[in-house]
Amino acid sequence: MRHLAKKIQYISFTLLMGGTIIVSSCSKDFLTPKPLSFYDPDAAFSTEEGLFSALAICDRHLKSYWATDHNEMLTLGTEYIFSELMVASATDKRNMLADVANMLTPTSETSYQNIERTNSIWYLWEETYKGIMYANTVIKYADLVEGLDEEARNAYIGRAYFHRAFRYMALVFQFGDVPLVTTIIEAPKQTYQSTKREAILQMLQKDLEFAVEWVPDQKDMNLIGMVNKGACRMLLTKCYLALGEYEKAKEQTDILIDQSGYALISGDGFGSFNEGPEPETWKITRNVIWDMHRAENKLIAANSEVIMGMPNRGSDTEAFTKMLTMRILYPFVFDNRIQTKDGKQALLNLRRNHADYNPQYDYMRAFGRGIATFRPTRFHMTNLWQVNGVMDETDLRHNSEVGNWIRMEDYRVNNKASSLFGEPLVLHDEKRNIEGNVECSDTVRRWFDVPHYKLFLDDPVNEANITGSDGLRGATNGGNADWYLYRLAEAYLLRAEAKYYINPGDPTIKDDLNIIRQRAKATQLYEGAVTIGDIMNERARELYWEEWRNVELKRVSLCLARSGKPDEWGNTYNLDNFDKQSGRDAQGGSYWYQRIVHYSLYNKGPIKIDATGNSEPNFTMDKKNMYWPIPYAAISANNKGQLAQNFGYDGYDPATPKWETWEEAVADEDNTGD
């Protein structure tokens, strides 16, 4: 597999990325193809074995968006800080991406070093085009493999179409109008121009319709983790929604829900029970929500809800990548910035061989060694869970009593030197007139709730380290983690959305939301008319850290502008300008922007904290940030052509030519400008 990866890298980097806009340097020498090895790529991919391995690289690359071992960064976090659900919270970094409106420019995202700046925008640009190269490799060589019958050949092509479509669906809602690359070219190309979002979506629709026809159902496959027909239907549904084909979108979800053999997991338990790493500290009462999100249950045969998942297990295999959810997404609590009122550090990390160790207070093992690169917004922690104006106390997805959700008050002082030993943590807050027992000098990074059922992962390596001198033992980082790509629950949510654009008064919309809420044992069910806000709130509750939240919000922004249907505040949007506005005031912009200004920390003013480095973060977001800037490195490398910069950023010119149709862009791909 490693050798195949190198072969694919040869094709993608030397024949395409070496000579296109997907580079971080514009020097002539850098743009010259340099073979990594001497071999004939036509021979490498002339067999079904080679084609199958190439497709496996596509599958593995897809997983890398969720499982990215960057120590202090998970790629998907960037999707969430460009939403109403999270913000960057590594307050020790002076360049933390908080002041987005001022910090995000075409030249600010130029290398993988942005990972250390608490965002992965450059990574999402470069890696996504790399994934497109992998898919294009399969598409090109599928027709050259002898002995494949039509059904097998088209299945390979259909799966590659899915991979390419998944990545372009991300690009057009992250970056807007982008270069369309559909083949492996034979010489460096520096003459690209941008292709309009609409044209790319139309190509994706055509490709995904082909994929739905030819890619087999999971029940007809003997491998898990490859693209299947259900996954193609899910992505085609989103494409139909984006293009305004709402009836077609509903038809696809009807097939998924009623005719494809899937069913929501229900009951009180499912699969095998994982009691967590330290049940004496944090007891899990077995429940269906906890069980269905355990890595060991996600891809088992009994899971009737999974449409497509991503295998990620076995630390001794090349395909395994640790998912550091328990390090990146949990609060940073183990230092003296959380102090008891008597001046003692509230939470200690004691090794299991320490004289004062007590398994009732082992928060390192139970919750991990969090460093909080990202943190949820208060909306995500509180008001999101209100339905019918009532906080739903029984919803298992927000329930501390069963162990699924962790609040800071669920920690207890575990420092025996404090007179408050054993007491729950309560934040002293003069502004809110709360007489708490602890002070926290950095509430951005060290004081927030965690959806534990989603983010807890076994970490067997550190769990076995009882006496390690660095203290990293137990569930400190995360580990083995099969992950969901698509579940049936999302099909219900997509169907509700399609119905809303067709007829907002459709009384069955609420049924598609309530079936998910009932599974979560929620008490509050939707009763009357449902808004698009209700649908997006339910997506946030159900699909946290599964969906690409920024992409989905912007897709829905397009749908609202195209359909003319109102948002939850009664706003309507104009297709001509919903994504071409600037400013930080509360009015106007897109639906994406309205969700952010209503529900997040953005544009609320500086937050005073006493932390190393960034002592007064000011979270800002501009309407123009609807799209991220096209990296200047890509524009300058494409020095014989002209890529369009997005509205509001330096270099924007509305007169920059763009391909109006995908056919024009494809026809131009052989033009290198020589």
KARADA-V805769 format. One record per residue. N is the residue number from 0. RES is the residue in three letters. PSI is psi in degrees with one decimal (* if undefined). Layout:
n=N res=RES psi=PSI
n=N res=RES psi=PSI
//
This chain:
n=0 res=MET psi=-39.3
n=1 res=ARG psi=-38.8
n=2 res=HIS psi=-39.9
n=3 res=LEU psi=-39.8
n=4 res=ALA psi=-40.3
n=5 res=LYS psi=-36.8
n=6 res=LYS psi=-42.6
n=7 res=ILE psi=-38.4
n=8 res=GLN psi=-37.8
n=9 res=TYR psi=-49.3
n=10 res=ILE psi=-49.8
n=11 res=SER psi=-39.2
n=12 res=PHE psi=-43.0
n=13 res=THR psi=-32.7
n=14 res=LEU psi=-15.8
n=15 res=LEU psi=-65.0
n=16 res=MET psi=-28.1
n=17 res=GLY psi=-19.0
n=18 res=GLY psi=21.6
n=19 res=THR psi=-165.5
n=20 res=ILE psi=1.0
n=21 res=ILE psi=42.2
n=22 res=VAL psi=160.0
n=23 res=SER psi=8.6
n=24 res=SER psi=149.8
n=25 res=CYS psi=14.4
n=26 res=SER psi=147.3
n=27 res=LYS psi=-38.2
n=28 res=ASP psi=-41.1
n=29 res=PHE psi=-32.6
n=30 res=LEU psi=-4.8
n=31 res=THR psi=126.2
n=32 res=PRO psi=135.9
n=33 res=LYS psi=108.6
n=34 res=PRO psi=135.7
n=35 res=LEU psi=-23.4
n=36 res=SER psi=162.5
n=37 res=PHE psi=111.2
n=38 res=TYR psi=171.0
n=39 res=ASP psi=107.8
n=40 res=PRO psi=-30.3
n=41 res=ASP psi=-35.4
n=42 res=ALA psi=-37.9
n=43 res=ALA psi=-34.8
n=44 res=PHE psi=22.6
n=45 res=SER psi=-5.1
n=46 res=THR psi=159.9
n=47 res=GLU psi=-33.2
n=48 res=GLU psi=-44.7
n=49 res=GLY psi=-40.4
n=50 res=LEU psi=-41.9
n=51 res=PHE psi=-41.7
n=52 res=SER psi=-37.8
n=53 res=ALA psi=-40.7
n=54 res=LEU psi=-34.7
n=55 res=ALA psi=-33.6
n=56 res=ILE psi=-38.3
n=57 res=CYS psi=-45.0
n=58 res=ASP psi=-45.1
n=59 res=ARG psi=-40.7
n=60 res=HIS psi=-37.5
n=61 res=LEU psi=-44.1
n=62 res=LYS psi=-28.5
n=63 res=SER psi=-17.1
n=64 res=TYR psi=-34.7
n=65 res=TRP psi=-43.0
n=66 res=ALA psi=93.7
n=67 res=THR psi=110.3
n=68 res=ASP psi=76.2
n=69 res=HIS psi=19.6
n=70 res=ASN psi=-63.2
n=71 res=GLU psi=14.2
n=72 res=MET psi=137.1
n=73 res=LEU psi=129.7
n=74 res=THR psi=-41.5
n=75 res=LEU psi=-19.9
n=76 res=GLY psi=-32.0
n=77 res=THR psi=-37.7
n=78 res=GLU psi=-35.7
n=79 res=TYR psi=-29.8
n=80 res=ILE psi=-13.1
n=81 res=PHE psi=44.9
n=82 res=SER psi=-175.2
n=83 res=GLU psi=1.3
n=84 res=LEU psi=-20.1
n=85 res=MET psi=164.1
n=86 res=VAL psi=161.1
n=87 res=ALA psi=143.8
n=88 res=SER psi=13.5
n=89 res=ALA psi=78.0
n=90 res=THR psi=-7.2
n=91 res=ASP psi=-5.7
n=92 res=LYS psi=119.9
n=93 res=ARG psi=-27.3
n=94 res=ASN psi=21.9
n=95 res=MET psi=134.6
n=96 res=LEU psi=80.8
n=97 res=ALA psi=-51.9
n=98 res=ASP psi=66.1
n=99 res=VAL psi=-42.5
n=100 res=ALA psi=-32.6
n=101 res=ASN psi=-29.3
n=102 res=MET psi=-30.8
n=103 res=LEU psi=109.0
n=104 res=THR psi=169.1
n=105 res=PRO psi=-20.4
n=106 res=THR psi=-2.0
n=107 res=SER psi=-18.3
n=108 res=GLU psi=92.5
n=109 res=THR psi=-2.3
n=110 res=SER psi=173.6
n=111 res=TYR psi=-10.7
n=112 res=GLN psi=-16.2
n=113 res=ASN psi=-19.9
n=114 res=ILE psi=-37.3
n=115 res=GLU psi=-7.3
n=116 res=ARG psi=18.8
n=117 res=THR psi=35.6
n=118 res=ASN psi=161.7
n=119 res=SER psi=35.4
n=120 res=ILE psi=-46.5
n=121 res=TRP psi=-41.0
n=122 res=TYR psi=-42.3
n=123 res=LEU psi=-30.0
n=124 res=TRP psi=-55.8
n=125 res=GLU psi=-45.6
n=126 res=GLU psi=-33.6
n=127 res=THR psi=-41.5
n=128 res=TYR psi=-31.3
n=129 res=LYS psi=-42.6
n=130 res=GLY psi=-35.5
n=131 res=ILE psi=-39.2
n=132 res=MET psi=-43.2
n=133 res=TYR psi=-44.4
n=134 res=ALA psi=-41.9
n=135 res=ASN psi=-32.1
n=136 res=THR psi=-46.1
n=137 res=VAL psi=-44.0
n=138 res=ILE psi=-43.3
n=139 res=LYS psi=-46.0
n=140 res=TYR psi=-11.2
n=141 res=ALA psi=-36.0
n=142 res=ASP psi=-10.1
n=143 res=LEU psi=-6.9
n=144 res=VAL psi=120.9
n=145 res=GLU psi=147.1
n=146 res=GLY psi=-7.2
n=147 res=LEU psi=132.1
n=148 res=ASP psi=171.6
n=149 res=GLU psi=-41.6
n=150 res=GLU psi=-46.2
n=151 res=ALA psi=-44.0
n=152 res=ARG psi=-46.1
n=153 res=ASN psi=-28.3
n=154 res=ALA psi=-42.5
n=155 res=TYR psi=-47.9
n=156 res=ILE psi=-42.7
n=157 res=GLY psi=-42.0
n=158 res=ARG psi=-40.6
n=159 res=ALA psi=-38.4
n=160 res=TYR psi=-41.8
n=161 res=PHE psi=-49.4
n=162 res=HIS psi=-43.5
n=163 res=ARG psi=-41.4
n=164 res=ALA psi=-40.3
n=165 res=PHE psi=-42.5
n=166 res=ARG psi=-38.4
n=167 res=TYR psi=-32.1
n=168 res=MET psi=-36.7
n=169 res=ALA psi=-48.1
n=170 res=LEU psi=-42.7
n=171 res=VAL psi=-20.1
n=172 res=PHE psi=-14.2
n=173 res=GLN psi=-43.5
n=174 res=PHE psi=-7.7
n=175 res=GLY psi=-128.7
n=176 res=ASP psi=120.7
n=177 res=VAL psi=165.9
n=178 res=PRO psi=137.9
n=179 res=LEU psi=119.9
n=180 res=VAL psi=119.5
n=181 res=THR psi=4.1
n=182 res=THR psi=172.0
n=183 res=ILE psi=113.9
n=184 res=ILE psi=161.9
n=185 res=GLU psi=-1.4
n=186 res=ALA psi=157.7
n=187 res=PRO psi=139.0
n=188 res=LYS psi=125.4
n=189 res=GLN psi=27.4
n=190 res=THR psi=24.3
n=191 res=TYR psi=152.7
n=192 res=GLN psi=160.5
n=193 res=SER psi=150.4
n=194 res=THR psi=137.0
n=195 res=LYS psi=143.7
n=196 res=ARG psi=-45.3
n=197 res=GLU psi=-41.5
n=198 res=ALA psi=-41.6
n=199 res=ILE psi=-43.4
n=200 res=LEU psi=-37.6
n=201 res=GLN psi=-37.4
n=202 res=MET psi=-41.1
n=203 res=LEU psi=-39.3
n=204 res=GLN psi=-47.6
n=205 res=LYS psi=-46.6
n=206 res=ASP psi=-41.9
n=207 res=LEU psi=-31.4
n=208 res=GLU psi=-39.1
n=209 res=PHE psi=-44.1
n=210 res=ALA psi=-43.3
n=211 res=VAL psi=-33.9
n=212 res=GLU psi=-37.8
n=213 res=TRP psi=-26.8
n=214 res=VAL psi=132.5
n=215 res=PRO psi=160.1
n=216 res=ASP psi=155.6
n=217 res=GLN psi=-35.9
n=218 res=LYS psi=-18.2
n=219 res=ASP psi=13.0
n=220 res=MET psi=150.2
n=221 res=ASN psi=6.2
n=222 res=LEU psi=142.3
n=223 res=ILE psi=137.0
n=224 res=GLY psi=-13.5
n=225 res=MET psi=157.5
n=226 res=VAL psi=134.0
n=227 res=ASN psi=175.2
n=228 res=LYS psi=-39.5
n=229 res=GLY psi=-41.6
n=230 res=ALA psi=-39.4
n=231 res=CYS psi=-39.1
n=232 res=ARG psi=-40.2
n=233 res=MET psi=-46.7
n=234 res=LEU psi=-36.1
n=235 res=LEU psi=-38.0
n=236 res=THR psi=-46.2
n=237 res=LYS psi=-35.9
n=238 res=CYS psi=-44.5
n=239 res=TYR psi=-43.7
n=240 res=LEU psi=-44.6
n=241 res=ALA psi=-30.4
n=242 res=LEU psi=2.3
n=243 res=GLY psi=12.5
n=244 res=GLU psi=69.5
n=245 res=TYR psi=-37.9
n=246 res=GLU psi=-39.5
n=247 res=LYS psi=-37.4
n=248 res=ALA psi=-45.1
n=249 res=LYS psi=-39.1
n=250 res=GLU psi=-41.9
n=251 res=GLN psi=-41.2
n=252 res=THR psi=-33.4
n=253 res=ASP psi=-42.7
n=254 res=ILE psi=-44.0
n=255 res=LEU psi=-41.5
n=256 res=ILE psi=-38.3
n=257 res=ASP psi=-17.6
n=258 res=GLN psi=5.4
n=259 res=SER psi=2.3
n=260 res=GLY psi=5.0
n=261 res=TYR psi=157.6
n=262 res=ALA psi=143.7
n=263 res=LEU psi=138.8
n=264 res=ILE psi=136.7
n=265 res=SER psi=-175.5
n=266 res=GLY psi=-159.3
n=267 res=ASP psi=-11.7
n=268 res=GLY psi=162.6
n=269 res=PHE psi=134.9
n=270 res=GLY psi=-150.0
n=271 res=SER psi=153.4
n=272 res=PHE psi=125.5
n=273 res=ASN psi=115.0
n=274 res=GLU psi=2.5
n=275 res=GLY psi=166.5
n=276 res=PRO psi=-25.1
n=277 res=GLU psi=82.2
n=278 res=PRO psi=-19.2
n=279 res=GLU psi=-29.4
n=280 res=THR psi=-45.1
n=281 res=TRP psi=106.0
n=282 res=LYS psi=131.0
n=283 res=ILE psi=121.4
n=284 res=THR psi=120.1
n=285 res=ARG psi=132.5
n=286 res=ASN psi=160.4
n=287 res=VAL psi=-33.8
n=288 res=ILE psi=-44.5
n=289 res=TRP psi=-48.9
n=290 res=ASP psi=-41.8
n=291 res=MET psi=-16.2
n=292 res=HIS psi=11.0
n=293 res=ARG psi=135.8
n=294 res=ALA psi=-37.0
n=295 res=GLU psi=-10.3
n=296 res=ASN psi=-10.5
n=297 res=LYS psi=-34.2
n=298 res=LEU psi=19.1
n=299 res=ILE psi=159.6
n=300 res=ALA psi=-30.0
n=301 res=ALA psi=-7.9
n=302 res=ASN psi=99.8
n=303 res=SER psi=-6.6
n=304 res=GLU psi=-28.6
n=305 res=VAL psi=125.8
n=306 res=ILE psi=-47.3
n=307 res=MET psi=135.7
n=308 res=GLY psi=172.6
n=309 res=MET psi=107.8
n=310 res=PRO psi=137.4
n=311 res=ASN psi=81.6
n=312 res=ARG psi=159.6
n=313 res=GLY psi=94.1
n=314 res=SER psi=-10.1
n=315 res=ASP psi=5.8
n=316 res=THR psi=150.0
n=317 res=GLU psi=-31.4
n=318 res=ALA psi=-9.2
n=319 res=PHE psi=134.2
n=320 res=THR psi=127.1
n=321 res=LYS psi=140.8
n=322 res=MET psi=111.2
n=323 res=LEU psi=41.0
n=324 res=THR psi=-36.6
n=325 res=MET psi=-11.6
n=326 res=ARG psi=-41.1
n=327 res=ILE psi=-30.1
n=328 res=LEU psi=8.0
n=329 res=TYR psi=154.8
n=330 res=PRO psi=151.6
n=331 res=PHE psi=95.3
n=332 res=VAL psi=-14.9
n=333 res=PHE psi=62.6
n=334 res=ASP psi=-177.2
n=335 res=ASN psi=13.2
n=336 res=ARG psi=-7.1
n=337 res=ILE psi=107.4
n=338 res=GLN psi=145.3
n=339 res=THR psi=165.1
n=340 res=LYS psi=-18.1
n=341 res=ASP psi=15.3
n=342 res=GLY psi=14.1
n=343 res=LYS psi=151.0
n=344 res=GLN psi=128.9
n=345 res=ALA psi=-38.3
n=346 res=LEU psi=123.0
n=347 res=LEU psi=150.6
n=348 res=ASN psi=100.3
n=349 res=LEU psi=131.1
n=350 res=ARG psi=157.3
n=351 res=ARG psi=-13.6
n=352 res=ASN psi=9.4
n=353 res=HIS psi=146.4
n=354 res=ALA psi=-30.6
n=355 res=ASP psi=6.2
n=356 res=TYR psi=136.2
n=357 res=ASN psi=117.0
n=358 res=PRO psi=-12.3
n=359 res=GLN psi=-14.5
n=360 res=TYR psi=31.5
n=361 res=ASP psi=77.6
n=362 res=TYR psi=-23.9
n=363 res=MET psi=-47.0
n=364 res=ARG psi=-41.3
n=365 res=ALA psi=-41.8
n=366 res=PHE psi=-11.4
n=367 res=GLY psi=170.5
n=368 res=ARG psi=76.1
n=369 res=GLY psi=145.9
n=370 res=ILE psi=-2.0
n=371 res=ALA psi=59.8
n=372 res=THR psi=-34.3
n=373 res=PHE psi=153.7
n=374 res=ARG psi=151.5
n=375 res=PRO psi=155.2
n=376 res=THR psi=164.0
n=377 res=ARG psi=-33.7
n=378 res=PHE psi=-45.8
n=379 res=HIS psi=-35.7
n=380 res=MET psi=-25.9
n=381 res=THR psi=-82.1
n=382 res=ASN psi=-23.0
n=383 res=LEU psi=-28.7
n=384 res=TRP psi=8.8
n=385 res=GLN psi=134.4
n=386 res=VAL psi=135.9
n=387 res=ASN psi=29.0
n=388 res=GLY psi=11.1
n=389 res=VAL psi=134.3
n=390 res=MET psi=120.1
n=391 res=ASP psi=103.2
n=392 res=GLU psi=-15.7
n=393 res=THR psi=-8.5
n=394 res=ASP psi=116.4
n=395 res=LEU psi=-21.5
n=396 res=ARG psi=-8.2
n=397 res=HIS psi=33.5
n=398 res=ASN psi=116.8
n=399 res=SER psi=-28.5
n=400 res=GLU psi=-35.0
n=401 res=VAL psi=-5.6
n=402 res=GLY psi=2.1
n=403 res=ASN psi=-29.9
n=404 res=TRP psi=136.0
n=405 res=ILE psi=125.8
n=406 res=ARG psi=155.7
n=407 res=MET psi=-30.5
n=408 res=GLU psi=-11.7
n=409 res=ASP psi=-16.9
n=410 res=TYR psi=150.1
n=411 res=ARG psi=146.1
n=412 res=VAL psi=122.8
n=413 res=ASN psi=16.3
n=414 res=ASN psi=110.5
n=415 res=LYS psi=-18.1
n=416 res=ALA psi=-10.9
n=417 res=SER psi=142.6
n=418 res=SER psi=-11.2
n=419 res=LEU psi=13.9
n=420 res=PHE psi=129.8
n=421 res=GLY psi=-7.2
n=422 res=GLU psi=146.3
n=423 res=PRO psi=148.2
n=424 res=LEU psi=126.5
n=425 res=VAL psi=122.4
n=426 res=LEU psi=126.2
n=427 res=HIS psi=120.4
n=428 res=ASP psi=100.9
n=429 res=GLU psi=-34.0
n=430 res=LYS psi=-39.0
n=431 res=ARG psi=10.0
n=432 res=ASN psi=44.6
n=433 res=ILE psi=120.9
n=434 res=GLU psi=81.5
n=435 res=GLY psi=173.9
n=436 res=ASN psi=-1.0
n=437 res=VAL psi=153.3
n=438 res=GLU psi=139.5
n=439 res=CYS psi=117.8
n=440 res=SER psi=-6.1
n=441 res=ASP psi=82.8
n=442 res=THR psi=-15.3
n=443 res=VAL psi=-47.2
n=444 res=ARG psi=-19.3
n=445 res=ARG psi=6.7
n=446 res=TRP psi=91.9
n=447 res=PHE psi=162.4
n=448 res=ASP psi=162.0
n=449 res=VAL psi=130.4
n=450 res=PRO psi=82.2
n=451 res=HIS psi=-35.8
n=452 res=TYR psi=-28.1
n=453 res=LYS psi=-35.1
n=454 res=LEU psi=-13.6
n=455 res=PHE psi=131.5
n=456 res=LEU psi=140.2
n=457 res=ASP psi=142.4
n=458 res=ASP psi=77.8
n=459 res=PRO psi=-29.9
n=460 res=VAL psi=-52.3
n=461 res=ASN psi=-28.4
n=462 res=GLU psi=-32.3
n=463 res=ALA psi=-8.0
n=464 res=ASN psi=93.5
n=465 res=ILE psi=-36.0
n=466 res=THR psi=9.6
n=467 res=GLY psi=137.4
n=468 res=SER psi=-23.0
n=469 res=ASP psi=-5.2
n=470 res=GLY psi=2.1
n=471 res=LEU psi=92.2
n=472 res=ARG psi=155.9
n=473 res=GLY psi=-159.0
n=474 res=ALA psi=69.0
n=475 res=THR psi=-36.6
n=476 res=ASN psi=-38.1
n=477 res=GLY psi=175.7
n=478 res=GLY psi=-125.2
n=479 res=ASN psi=133.3
n=480 res=ALA psi=83.1
n=481 res=ASP psi=145.2
n=482 res=TRP psi=150.5
n=483 res=TYR psi=137.2
n=484 res=LEU psi=-53.7
n=485 res=TYR psi=139.0
n=486 res=ARG psi=160.3
n=487 res=LEU psi=-30.6
n=488 res=ALA psi=-37.5
n=489 res=GLU psi=-30.9
n=490 res=ALA psi=-39.9
n=491 res=TYR psi=-41.5
n=492 res=LEU psi=-37.6
n=493 res=LEU psi=-36.6
n=494 res=ARG psi=-41.1
n=495 res=ALA psi=-40.8
n=496 res=GLU psi=-44.9
n=497 res=ALA psi=-43.3
n=498 res=LYS psi=-37.6
n=499 res=TYR psi=-42.0
n=500 res=TYR psi=-30.3
n=501 res=ILE psi=-47.3
n=502 res=ASN psi=99.6
n=503 res=PRO psi=-21.0
n=504 res=GLY psi=4.3
n=505 res=ASP psi=116.8
n=506 res=PRO psi=-12.2
n=507 res=THR psi=-7.5
n=508 res=ILE psi=-43.8
n=509 res=LYS psi=-28.5
n=510 res=ASP psi=-36.7
n=511 res=ASP psi=-26.6
n=512 res=LEU psi=-40.2
n=513 res=ASN psi=-30.1
n=514 res=ILE psi=-31.6
n=515 res=ILE psi=-40.8
n=516 res=ARG psi=-37.9
n=517 res=GLN psi=-38.9
n=518 res=ARG psi=-34.5
n=519 res=ALA psi=8.3
n=520 res=LYS psi=28.8
n=521 res=ALA psi=145.1
n=522 res=THR psi=-39.6
n=523 res=GLN psi=118.9
n=524 res=LEU psi=152.5
n=525 res=TYR psi=136.4
n=526 res=GLU psi=-41.9
n=527 res=GLY psi=-143.7
n=528 res=ALA psi=141.0
n=529 res=VAL psi=136.4
n=530 res=THR psi=167.1
n=531 res=ILE psi=-29.2
n=532 res=GLY psi=-38.6
n=533 res=ASP psi=-41.7
n=534 res=ILE psi=-44.4
n=535 res=MET psi=-31.7
n=536 res=ASN psi=-41.6
n=537 res=GLU psi=-35.1
n=538 res=ARG psi=-43.1
n=539 res=ALA psi=-39.0
n=540 res=ARG psi=-42.2
n=541 res=GLU psi=-34.1
n=542 res=LEU psi=19.6
n=543 res=TYR psi=130.4
n=544 res=TRP psi=14.7
n=545 res=GLU psi=-53.5
n=546 res=GLU psi=159.2
n=547 res=TRP psi=94.9
n=548 res=ARG psi=-43.6
n=549 res=ASN psi=-46.8
n=550 res=VAL psi=-44.3
n=551 res=GLU psi=-40.4
n=552 res=LEU psi=-38.6
n=553 res=LYS psi=-31.8
n=554 res=ARG psi=-44.4
n=555 res=VAL psi=-34.3
n=556 res=SER psi=-43.5
n=557 res=LEU psi=-43.3
n=558 res=CYS psi=-42.0
n=559 res=LEU psi=-41.5
n=560 res=ALA psi=-38.4
n=561 res=ARG psi=-39.4
n=562 res=SER psi=-23.7
n=563 res=GLY psi=5.0
n=564 res=LYS psi=149.0
n=565 res=PRO psi=156.5
n=566 res=ASP psi=-171.5
n=567 res=GLU psi=-14.7
n=568 res=TRP psi=2.3
n=569 res=GLY psi=2.4
n=570 res=ASN psi=143.0
n=571 res=THR psi=159.6
n=572 res=TYR psi=150.5
n=573 res=ASN psi=126.2
n=574 res=LEU psi=-27.1
n=575 res=ASP psi=-26.9
n=576 res=ASN psi=7.3
n=577 res=PHE psi=-27.0
n=578 res=ASP psi=19.4
n=579 res=LYS psi=57.9
n=580 res=GLN psi=158.1
n=581 res=SER psi=166.0
n=582 res=GLY psi=164.1
n=583 res=ARG psi=14.3
n=584 res=ASP psi=171.3
n=585 res=ALA psi=-9.5
n=586 res=GLN psi=149.9
n=587 res=GLY psi=-161.1
n=588 res=GLY psi=-161.7
n=589 res=SER psi=173.7
n=590 res=TYR psi=-38.7
n=591 res=TRP psi=-46.9
n=592 res=TYR psi=-39.9
n=593 res=GLN psi=-39.4
n=594 res=ARG psi=-40.7
n=595 res=ILE psi=-46.6
n=596 res=VAL psi=-26.1
n=597 res=HIS psi=-35.6
n=598 res=TYR psi=-8.8
n=599 res=SER psi=-174.4
n=600 res=LEU psi=-7.8
n=601 res=TYR psi=143.1
n=602 res=ASN psi=32.5
n=603 res=LYS psi=0.6
n=604 res=GLY psi=165.1
n=605 res=PRO psi=149.6
n=606 res=ILE psi=118.0
n=607 res=LYS psi=120.1
n=608 res=ILE psi=161.0
n=609 res=ASP psi=87.4
n=610 res=ALA psi=158.0
n=611 res=THR psi=131.5
n=612 res=GLY psi=-98.1
n=613 res=ASN psi=86.3
n=614 res=SER psi=-11.4
n=615 res=GLU psi=70.0
n=616 res=PRO psi=138.9
n=617 res=ASN psi=102.2
n=618 res=PHE psi=115.5
n=619 res=THR psi=152.0
n=620 res=MET psi=136.4
n=621 res=ASP psi=152.8
n=622 res=LYS psi=-33.0
n=623 res=LYS psi=-20.8
n=624 res=ASN psi=5.7
n=625 res=MET psi=-41.6
n=626 res=TYR psi=145.4
n=627 res=TRP psi=152.8
n=628 res=PRO psi=144.3
n=629 res=ILE psi=124.6
n=630 res=PRO psi=134.4
n=631 res=TYR psi=-32.5
n=632 res=ALA psi=-37.0
n=633 res=ALA psi=-40.6
n=634 res=ILE psi=-44.5
n=635 res=SER psi=-32.1
n=636 res=ALA psi=-28.4
n=637 res=ASN psi=57.5
n=638 res=ASN psi=-0.8
n=639 res=LYS psi=2.6
n=640 res=GLY psi=-164.7
n=641 res=GLN psi=112.7
n=642 res=LEU psi=146.2
n=643 res=ALA psi=129.7
n=644 res=GLN psi=151.5
n=645 res=ASN psi=155.8
n=646 res=PHE psi=136.0
n=647 res=GLY psi=-12.9
n=648 res=TYR psi=156.4
n=649 res=ASP psi=130.9
n=650 res=GLY psi=-5.1
n=651 res=TYR psi=131.1
n=652 res=ASP psi=109.9
n=653 res=PRO psi=-15.0
n=654 res=ALA psi=-4.2
n=655 res=THR psi=126.1
n=656 res=PRO psi=145.5
n=657 res=LYS psi=151.2
n=658 res=TRP psi=129.2
n=659 res=GLU psi=-26.0
n=660 res=THR psi=154.0
n=661 res=TRP psi=-28.7
n=662 res=GLU psi=-39.4
n=663 res=GLU psi=-42.4
n=664 res=ALA psi=-41.6
n=665 res=VAL psi=-42.0
n=666 res=ALA psi=-26.5
n=667 res=ASP psi=-4.4
n=668 res=GLU psi=-28.3
n=669 res=ASP psi=-6.8
n=670 res=ASN psi=108.1
n=671 res=THR psi=-3.5
n=672 res=GLY psi=4.0
n=673 res=ASP psi=*
//
